[in-house]
Amino acid sequence: WSFTPYAGATVASSRDMVEGISGAGSVAVTFSDGSQLAAAVTATIDGLSFDDTHDIPVLAGFDVGYFISDDLEIFSGLHFVTASGSSTKAIDITAAFNFVQGGVTTAIGATDTVNALFDDYNSWAIKAGVTKYFPMADFTPYVGGYAGFKHVNDMKVKLTFVTANVAGKIKFYDSTNTGFFGFHTGFNKHLVFADGTSPITVGIRARLDYTPELKGDDSDAGLVTGGSATNDPGDGVDFGLTGQLSIPF
């Protein structure tokens, strides 16, 4: 048996968070936070990737493995991913209208822009898989694959009208429960102690995870004509790098 804790970061992601649309319009609507668009709104919504909306995700977890032979291990594990939201320009207003928040009406000009700030991204996953090792004199390379279940917390988005300096917060993504799969590769090296024993290994792992589309929440976005398409940007692939420590027992 082995216990392998690891930690690192997701250094690249193909995931998109906002699907761009042009000419969004609607009659007056009231969002879940009480803010109101007092008239039809016309705007261009930018397409935004995960790298636009969030900082680099940090991931950590552990695996528990069982060697069914000297070079083949089956395992299961749990891991967590978190990333702070990052404010970025998301909308260009192209027609003037009024925005109401807390009973205060603010005129929004046709040249205003809107910054979007998502809630932090937080997810956890359980998985099971298999790893094949290729022992060498100094290092042990390996490859493996896994599949499992992933939960991603819901995320609202705060929209700030930059020139007018007013903001509202709307629902955008519901909590997502989905399957996922991935592959990993890397190498381990035994730590040799003073007595000549080497029960512990350290290593570096690269991982590639695929996750289906997040679950859009249209209770706010769907109130604006065309808005329900903005939270349907599709699936994504994440590439991560971690360091790990493996302890047999």
Salt bridges, closest charged atoms under 4 A:
ASP46 OD2 - LYS89 NZ 2.91
ASP63 OD1 - LYS127 NZ 3.09
ASP63 OD2 - ARG205 NH1 3.30
ASP71 OD2 - LYS132 NZ 2.82
ASP92 OD2 - LYS89 NZ 2.89
ASP119 OD1 - LYS169 NZ 2.95
ASP174 OD2 - LYS215 NZ 3.86
ASP209 OD2 - ARG207 NH2 3.23
